[in-house]
């Protein structure tokens, strides 16, 4: 999460899906449910950073229904923290993961202008003059990973060997199809309890130059480095390649004659 300045962008807060391991989600960081949890994490982390987490708790009962924090009545005069979603070149089709991250951040208490037509469960009108429909239950199912649970169950029955290979990390962590929904439910609660970022401990390893072509770490590892040869040397290297290619072409012509 960042804002632009004349001298460059400034990051206000950040969260990565891999951090979900700290909240009981051992793997599967690229699905819709993980995107939602990551959005929830950054929302609660940002609000806590500015001391707004107590005033804007967001939607604590996750049901997939439409929610806008700015429409809620609060006892404080503060305005909610407003953000604008920048999707860049990401796919913006209905139900893709970017909308999961958006929904998580919105339910987490951030004011992000949006419409439900991008969420899973939304169906555009089929007839002229008809109203679109939105099934919040379908969206809720995605948020809690029910689609993952169903896929795990079907694969376990149809192809146990493929199931063991495809969901090896889940199995290693003791997760099966019946525990997926509970896993995400508990993760959401833990994120709300403590969204603080915990930096990894530094290894204490230092690096120093061994020679012109490599560096050596304090634990004895050598890492090769590319050697700078300068502009003139690079130009000469290109000319040598051109000359070699021309000579090779000349030899081929002589052989044909």
Secondary structure, DSSP 8 states (H G I E B T S, - for coil): -EEEETTEEEE-----GGGGGGGT--S-TTSHHHHHHHHHHHHHHHHHHTT-TTT----SS--S----GGGS--SS-----EE----TTS---TT-HHHHHHHHHHHTT-EE---GGGSTTEE--SSTT---EE-HHHHHHHHTTHHHHHHHHHHHHH-HHHHHHHTHHHHHTT--GGGHHHHHHHHHHHHHH-------------EEEEETTEEEETTS-EEE------HHHHHHHHHHHHHHHHHHHHHHHHHH-
